[in-house]
Amino acid sequence: MFEDKTLTCRDCGESFIFTAGEQQFYAERGFQNEPSRCTNCRNARRSAGPRTGGGMGGGFRGERRMYPATCSACGKETEVPFQPRGDRPVYCSDCFDRQRR
């Protein structure tokens, strides 16, 4: 059912083989995306140190971008880790903690 595929690494640009066995492994675990990096680049990325950032899979984002906002509860100027859209309230960290309780 599975056949070896030649893919291109997104980091180094080299071609690598996504073997039938690897495809079967991915399918058994429900992975929907093919690997985007060759084995060498994957290993280098893993050994580069701890990842920063949140979310699924982490990532190598470094500093998180913050956006200026005005707290909807107290009016204090604050920064939040998402772009406020205006259709929902935005809270400073103190008001957010109170809101959660």
DSSP file (Angstrom, degrees, kcal/mol; ACC not computed):
  #  RESIDUE AA STRUCTURE BP1 BP2  ACC     N-H-->O    O-->H-N    N-H-->O    O-->H-N    TCO  KAPPA ALPHA  PHI   PSI    X-CA   Y-CA   Z-CA
    1    1 A M              0   0    0      0, 0.0     2,-0.3     0, 0.0    19,-0.0   0.000 360.0 360.0 360.0 -42.8    0.0    0.0    0.0
    2    2 A F        -     0   0    0     18,-0.0     2,-0.3     3,-0.0    18,-0.2  -0.734 360.0-169.0 -97.0 145.6    2.8    2.5    0.8
    3    3 A E        -     0   0    0     -2,-0.3    15,-0.1    16,-0.1    20,-0.0  -0.970  35.2 -91.8-129.4 147.7    5.7    3.3   -1.5
    4    4 A D        -     0   0    0     -2,-0.3     2,-0.4    13,-0.1    15,-0.2  -0.275  44.2-159.4 -55.1 140.1    8.9    5.2   -0.8
    5    5 A K  E     -A   18   0A   0     13,-1.9    13,-3.3    -3,-0.0     2,-0.6  -0.951  14.1-133.3-123.4 144.8    8.5    8.9   -1.6
    6    6 A T  E     +A   17   0A   0     -2,-0.4     2,-0.3    11,-0.2    11,-0.2  -0.883  32.0 178.3 -97.3 123.4   11.2   11.5   -2.3
    7    7 A L  E     -A   16   0A   0      9,-3.2     9,-2.6    -2,-0.6     2,-0.5  -0.771  25.8-123.0-119.0 165.1   10.7   14.7   -0.3
    8    8 A T  E     -A   15   0A   0     -2,-0.3     7,-0.2     7,-0.2     2,-0.2  -0.946  26.2-120.9-113.4 129.5   12.7   17.9    0.0
    9    9 A C     >  -     0   0    0      5,-3.1     4,-1.2    -2,-0.5    28,-0.3  -0.458  11.4-146.7 -68.3 132.3   13.9   19.2    3.3
   10   10 A R  T  4 S+     0   0    0     26,-3.2    27,-0.1    -2,-0.2    -1,-0.1   0.686  94.6  44.1 -74.9 -17.5   12.6   22.6    4.2
   11   11 A D  T  4 S+     0   0    0     25,-0.3    -1,-0.1     3,-0.1    26,-0.1   0.918 129.9  15.7 -90.5 -54.0   15.8   23.6    6.1
   12   12 A C  T  4 S-     0   0    0      2,-0.1    -2,-0.1    26,-0.0     3,-0.1   0.610  90.5-129.4-100.5 -13.7   18.7   22.4    3.9
   13   13 A G     <  +     0   0    0     -4,-1.2     2,-0.1     1,-0.3    -3,-0.1   0.466  60.4 137.1  80.7   0.2   16.8   21.8    0.6
   14   14 A E        -     0   0    0     -6,-0.1    -5,-3.1     1,-0.1    -1,-0.3  -0.470  56.7-113.0 -79.5 152.5   18.3   18.3    0.1
   15   15 A S  E     +A    8   0A   0     -7,-0.2     2,-0.3    -2,-0.1    -7,-0.2  -0.583  37.4 178.5 -80.5 146.3   16.1   15.4   -1.0
   16   16 A F  E     -A    7   0A   0     -9,-2.6    -9,-3.2    -2,-0.2     2,-0.5  -0.975  28.8-109.5-145.2 159.3   15.4   12.6    1.4
   17   17 A I  E     -A    6   0A   0     -2,-0.3     2,-0.9   -11,-0.2   -11,-0.2  -0.780  13.0-157.9 -95.7 127.3   13.4    9.4    1.2
   18   18 A F  E     -A    5   0A   0    -13,-3.3   -13,-1.9    -2,-0.5   -15,-0.1  -0.875  33.2-143.6 -97.8  97.1   10.1    9.0    3.2
   19   19 A T     >  -     0   0    0     -2,-0.9     4,-2.3   -15,-0.2     5,-0.2  -0.101  18.0-114.6 -68.8 161.4   10.2    5.2    3.3
   20   20 A A  H  > S+     0   0    0      1,-0.2     4,-2.2     2,-0.2     5,-0.1   0.877 118.9  53.7 -59.6 -38.6    7.1    3.0    3.1
   21   21 A G  H  > S+     0   0    0      2,-0.2     4,-2.2     1,-0.2    -1,-0.2   0.892 108.5  48.0 -64.2 -41.2    7.8    1.8    6.7
   22   22 A E  H  > S+     0   0    0      2,-0.2     4,-2.6     1,-0.2    -2,-0.2   0.888 110.6  52.2 -66.3 -38.6    7.9    5.4    7.9
   23   23 A Q  H  X S+     0   0    0     -4,-2.3     4,-2.5     2,-0.2    -2,-0.2   0.903 109.6  48.8 -63.3 -40.7    4.6    6.2    6.1
   24   24 A Q  H  X S+     0   0    0     -4,-2.2     4,-2.6     2,-0.2    -2,-0.2   0.920 110.4  51.3 -64.3 -43.6    3.0    3.2    7.8
   25   25 A F  H  X S+     0   0    0     -4,-2.2     4,-1.4     2,-0.2    -2,-0.2   0.930 111.5  47.6 -56.7 -48.3    4.3    4.3   11.2
   26   26 A Y  H  <>S+     0   0    0     -4,-2.6     5,-2.3     1,-0.2     4,-0.4   0.920 112.5  49.2 -60.3 -45.2    2.9    7.8   10.6
   27   27 A A  H ><5S+     0   0    0     -4,-2.5     3,-1.1     1,-0.2    -1,-0.2   0.893 107.5  54.2 -63.5 -41.2   -0.5    6.3    9.5
   28   28 A E  H 3<5S+     0   0    0     -4,-2.6    -1,-0.2     1,-0.3    -2,-0.2   0.819 112.0  44.8 -63.1 -31.1   -0.7    4.0   12.5
   29   29 A R  T 3<5S-     0   0    0     -4,-1.4    -1,-0.3    -3,-0.3    -2,-0.2   0.413 115.9-113.7 -94.6   0.7   -0.3    7.0   14.8
   30   30 A G  T < 5 +     0   0    0     -3,-1.1     2,-0.2    -4,-0.4    -3,-0.2   0.632  57.3 159.9  79.6  13.6   -2.7    9.2   13.0
   31   31 A F      < -     0   0    0     -5,-2.3    -1,-0.3    -6,-0.2    -2,-0.1  -0.528  20.0-172.1 -69.8 133.0   -0.1   11.7   11.7
   32   32 A Q        +     0   0    0     -2,-0.2     2,-0.4     2,-0.1    -1,-0.1   0.654  59.3  71.0-102.3 -18.1   -1.6   13.6    8.8
   33   33 A N  S    S-     0   0    0     -7,-0.1     3,-0.1     1,-0.0    -2,-0.0  -0.803  76.4-127.7-103.7 141.6    1.5   15.6    7.6
   34   34 A E        -     0   0    0     -2,-0.4    -2,-0.1     1,-0.1     2,-0.0  -0.425  44.6 -85.3 -74.4 158.7    4.6   14.2    6.0
   35   35 A P        -     0   0    0      0, 0.0    -1,-0.1     0, 0.0     3,-0.0  -0.391  34.4-163.7 -64.3 144.7    7.9   15.1    7.5
   36   36 A S        +     0   0    0     -3,-0.1   -26,-3.2     2,-0.1     2,-0.3   0.465  68.5  58.9-107.9  -4.4    9.2   18.4    6.2
   37   37 A R  S    S-     0   0    0    -28,-0.3   -28,-0.1   -27,-0.1    -1,-0.0  -0.947  81.2-117.7-126.6 147.3   12.9   17.9    7.4
   38   38 A C     >  -     0   0    0     -2,-0.3     4,-2.6     1,-0.1     5,-0.2  -0.266  40.7 -98.7 -71.6 167.8   15.5   15.3    6.6
   39   39 A T  H  > S+     0   0    0      1,-0.2     4,-2.7     2,-0.2     5,-0.2   0.894 122.7  51.8 -57.4 -43.5   16.8   13.1    9.4
   40   40 A N  H  > S+     0   0    0      1,-0.2     4,-2.4     2,-0.2    -1,-0.2   0.919 112.6  44.4 -62.5 -44.0   20.0   15.2    9.9
   41   41 A C  H  > S+     0   0    0      2,-0.2     4,-2.3     1,-0.2    -1,-0.2   0.872 112.7  52.1 -70.2 -36.2   18.0   18.5   10.1
   42   42 A R  H  X S+     0   0    0     -4,-2.6     4,-2.2     2,-0.2    -2,-0.2   0.939 112.4  45.8 -62.3 -46.2   15.5   16.9   12.5
   43   43 A N  H  X S+     0   0    0     -4,-2.7     4,-2.2    -5,-0.2    -2,-0.2   0.904 112.6  50.3 -63.9 -41.5   18.3   15.7   14.8
   44   44 A A  H  X S+     0   0    0     -4,-2.4     4,-0.5    -5,-0.2    -1,-0.2   0.897 110.9  49.9 -63.2 -40.0   20.0   19.0   14.6
   45   45 A R  H >< S+     0   0    0     -4,-2.3     3,-0.6     1,-0.2    -2,-0.2   0.894 110.8  49.2 -66.1 -40.8   16.8   20.8   15.6
   46   46 A R  H >< S+     0   0    0     -4,-2.2     3,-0.8     1,-0.2    -2,-0.2   0.891 113.1  46.2 -65.5 -39.4   16.2   18.4   18.5
   47   47 A S  H 3< S+     0   0    0     -4,-2.2    -1,-0.2     1,-0.2    -2,-0.2   0.481  87.3  90.6 -84.8  -0.9   19.7   18.9   19.9
   48   48 A A  T << S-     0   0    0     -3,-0.6    -1,-0.2    -4,-0.5    -2,-0.1   0.638  99.3-103.9 -70.2 -13.2   19.6   22.7   19.5
   49   49 A G    <   -     0   0    0     -3,-0.8    -1,-0.3    -4,-0.2     0, 0.0  -0.677  61.7 -14.7 120.5-175.4   18.3   23.0   23.0
   50   50 A P        -     0   0    0      0, 0.0     2,-0.2     0, 0.0    -3,-0.0  -0.273  64.0-125.3 -65.5 147.1   15.0   23.7   24.7
   51   51 A R        -     0   0    0      2,-0.1     2,-0.3     9,-0.0     9,-0.2  -0.538  19.4-148.6 -87.0 156.1   12.1   25.1   22.7
   52   52 A T  B     +b   60   0B   0      7,-1.2     9,-0.9    -2,-0.2    10,-0.1  -0.872  52.1  50.0-122.1 161.0   10.3   28.3   23.6
   53   53 A G  S    S-     0   0    0     -2,-0.3     6,-0.1     7,-0.1     2,-0.1  -0.132  70.4-105.2  98.4 162.1    6.8   29.3   23.0
   54   54 A G        +     0   0    0      4,-0.1    -2,-0.1    -2,-0.1     2,-0.0  -0.275  63.5  74.2-109.4-164.0    3.6   27.5   23.7
   55   55 A G  S >  S-     0   0    0     -2,-0.1     3,-1.3     2,-0.1     2,-0.3  -0.196  92.1 -24.2  87.8 179.1    1.0   25.7   21.7
   56   56 A M  T 3  S+     0   0    0      1,-0.3    -2,-0.0    -2,-0.0     0, 0.0  -0.476 132.3   0.5 -66.7 125.4    1.0   22.4   20.0
   57   57 A G  T 3  S-     0   0    0     -2,-0.3     2,-0.4     2,-0.0    -1,-0.3   0.394  94.0-127.0  81.4  -4.5    4.6   21.3   19.3
   58   58 A G    <   -     0   0    0     -3,-1.3     2,-0.2    -7,-0.1    -4,-0.1  -0.484  33.1-156.5  66.0-121.0    6.3   24.3   20.7
   59   59 A G        -     0   0    0     -2,-0.4    -7,-1.2    -6,-0.1     2,-0.5  -0.678  29.9 -83.0 131.4 173.5    8.6   25.7   18.1
   60   60 A F  B    S+b   52   0B   0     -2,-0.2    -7,-0.1    -9,-0.2    -1,-0.0  -0.528  71.5 134.5-110.4  62.1   11.7   27.8   17.9
   61   61 A R        -     0   0    0     -9,-0.9     2,-0.3    -2,-0.5    -1,-0.2   0.734  40.3-162.8 -86.0 -23.6   10.0   31.2   18.1
   62   62 A G        +     0   0    0     -3,-0.2    -1,-0.2   -10,-0.1     2,-0.1  -0.601  62.5  23.6  74.6-135.0   12.2   33.0   20.6
   63   63 A E  S    S-     0   0    0     -2,-0.3     2,-0.4     1,-0.1   -11,-0.0  -0.362  83.0-123.3 -66.4 141.2   10.5   36.0   22.1
   64   64 A R        -     0   0    0     -2,-0.1     2,-0.3     1,-0.0    -1,-0.1  -0.707  25.8-119.2 -84.8 134.5    6.7   36.1   22.0
   65   65 A R        -     0   0    0     -2,-0.4     2,-0.3    16,-0.1    -1,-0.0  -0.565  29.8-158.2 -74.8 134.3    5.3   39.1   20.2
   66   66 A M        -     0   0    0     -2,-0.3    17,-0.1    15,-0.1    13,-0.0  -0.867   2.4-150.2-115.7 149.6    3.1   41.3   22.4
   67   67 A Y  E     -C   80   0C   0     13,-3.1    13,-2.6    -2,-0.3    15,-0.2  -0.938  21.6-113.9-120.8 139.9    0.4   43.7   21.4
   68   68 A P  E     +C   79   0C   0      0, 0.0     2,-0.3     0, 0.0    11,-0.2  -0.441  45.0 161.8 -70.9 144.9   -0.7   46.9   23.2
   69   69 A A  E     -C   78   0C   0      9,-2.5     9,-3.0    -2,-0.1     2,-0.5  -0.977  37.7-122.1-155.6 162.9   -4.2   46.9   24.6
   70   70 A T  E     -C   77   0C   0     -2,-0.3    20,-0.3     7,-0.2     7,-0.2  -0.964  38.3-112.2-112.0 127.9   -6.4   48.7   27.1
   71   71 A C     >  -     0   0    0      5,-3.0     4,-1.4    -2,-0.5    20,-0.3  -0.362  16.5-147.1 -61.9 129.8   -8.0   46.5   29.8
   72   72 A S  T  4 S+     0   0    0     18,-3.9    -1,-0.2     1,-0.2    19,-0.2   0.703  94.5  43.2 -70.9 -20.4  -11.8   46.3   29.4
   73   73 A A  T  4 S+     0   0    0     17,-0.3    -1,-0.2     3,-0.1    18,-0.1   0.906 131.6  12.2 -92.2 -49.7  -12.3   46.1   33.1
   74   74 A C  T  4 S-     0   0    0      2,-0.1    -2,-0.1    18,-0.0    17,-0.1   0.568  90.2-123.6-110.7 -10.6  -10.0   48.7   34.7
   75   75 A G     <  +     0   0    0     -4,-1.4     2,-0.1     1,-0.3    -3,-0.1   0.470  57.8 148.5  83.7   0.5   -8.8   50.7   31.7
   76   76 A K        -     0   0    0     -6,-0.1    -5,-3.0     1,-0.1     2,-0.3  -0.415  53.2-113.1 -70.6 142.9   -5.2   50.1   32.4
   77   77 A E  E     +C   70   0C   0     -7,-0.2     2,-0.3    -2,-0.1    -7,-0.2  -0.597  52.3 156.0 -72.9 135.9   -2.7   50.0   29.5
   78   78 A T  E     -C   69   0C   0     -9,-3.0    -9,-2.5    -2,-0.3     2,-0.4  -0.853  38.4-116.4-147.8 179.4   -1.3   46.5   29.1
   79   79 A E  E     -C   68   0C   0     -2,-0.3   -13,-0.0   -11,-0.2    -9,-0.0  -0.985  24.6-169.0-127.4 141.9    0.2   44.1   26.6
   80   80 A V  E     -C   67   0C   0    -13,-2.6   -13,-3.1    -2,-0.4    12,-0.0  -0.923  31.1-121.3-129.6 154.5   -1.3   40.8   25.4
   81   81 A P  S    S+     0   0    0      0, 0.0     2,-0.3     0, 0.0   -16,-0.1   0.111  93.1  55.2 -85.2  25.0    0.2   37.9   23.4
   82   82 A F  S    S-     0   0    0    -15,-0.2   -15,-0.2     0, 0.0    -2,-0.2  -0.975  93.4 -98.7-148.3 158.4   -2.5   38.2   20.7
   83   83 A Q        -     0   0    0     -2,-0.3     2,-0.1   -17,-0.1   -14,-0.1  -0.710  42.1-127.0 -81.5 113.6   -3.8   40.9   18.4
   84   84 A P        -     0   0    0      0, 0.0     6,-0.0     0, 0.0    -1,-0.0  -0.375  20.0-166.1 -61.3 135.6   -7.0   42.3   19.9
   85   85 A R        -     0   0    0      3,-0.1    -2,-0.0    -2,-0.1     0, 0.0   0.644  31.8-124.3 -99.1 -18.4   -9.8   42.3   17.4
   86   86 A G  S    S+     0   0    0      2,-0.4     4,-0.1     1,-0.0     0, 0.0   0.237  92.2  90.6  94.9 -15.1  -12.2   44.6   19.2
   87   87 A D  S    S+     0   0    0      2,-0.1    -1,-0.0     1,-0.0     0, 0.0   0.498  88.8  42.7 -93.4  -3.4  -15.1   42.1   19.3
   88   88 A R  S    S-     0   0    0      0, 0.0    -2,-0.4     0, 0.0    -3,-0.1  -0.974  93.1 -96.9-138.3 152.6  -14.2   40.6   22.7
   89   89 A P        -     0   0    0      0, 0.0     2,-0.4     0, 0.0   -18,-0.1  -0.349  30.6-152.1 -69.0 150.4  -13.0   42.1   25.9
   90   90 A V        -     0   0    0    -20,-0.3   -18,-3.9    -4,-0.1     2,-0.3  -0.984  12.7-161.9-122.8 134.3   -9.2   42.2   26.7
   91   91 A Y        -     0   0    0     -2,-0.4   -20,-0.1   -20,-0.3     2,-0.1  -0.879  19.0-121.8-119.9 148.3   -8.0   42.1   30.3
   92   92 A C     >  -     0   0    0     -2,-0.3     4,-2.7     1,-0.1     5,-0.2  -0.304  47.4 -95.7 -70.3 170.4   -4.7   43.0   32.1
   93   93 A S  H  > S+     0   0    0      1,-0.2     4,-2.1     2,-0.2     5,-0.1   0.869 124.4  50.9 -63.3 -36.6   -3.2   40.1   34.0
   94   94 A D  H  > S+     0   0    0      2,-0.2     4,-2.0     1,-0.2    -1,-0.2   0.951 115.0  41.4 -65.4 -48.6   -4.8   41.2   37.3
   95   95 A C  H  > S+     0   0    0      1,-0.2     4,-2.6     2,-0.2    -2,-0.2   0.860 112.3  55.8 -68.3 -34.6   -8.3   41.5   35.9
   96   96 A F  H  X S+     0   0    0     -4,-2.7     4,-2.0     2,-0.2    -1,-0.2   0.925 107.7  48.9 -62.5 -43.6   -7.8   38.3   33.9
   97   97 A D  H  X S+     0   0    0     -4,-2.1     4,-1.2    -5,-0.2    -2,-0.2   0.913 113.1  47.1 -61.5 -42.8   -7.0   36.4   37.1
   98   98 A R  H  < S+     0   0    0     -4,-2.0    -2,-0.2     1,-0.2    -1,-0.2   0.890 110.9  52.7 -64.4 -39.0  -10.0   37.8   38.8
   99   99 A Q  H  < S+     0   0    0     -4,-2.6    -1,-0.2     1,-0.2    -2,-0.2   0.857 105.8  54.2 -65.5 -37.0  -12.2   37.0   35.8
  100  100 A R  H  <        0   0    0     -4,-2.0    -1,-0.2     1,-0.2    -2,-0.2   0.821 360.0 360.0 -68.8 -31.7  -11.0   33.4   35.8
  101  101 A R     <        0   0    0     -4,-1.2    -1,-0.2    -3,-0.2    -2,-0.2   0.472 360.0 360.0 -74.6 360.0  -12.0   32.8   39.4
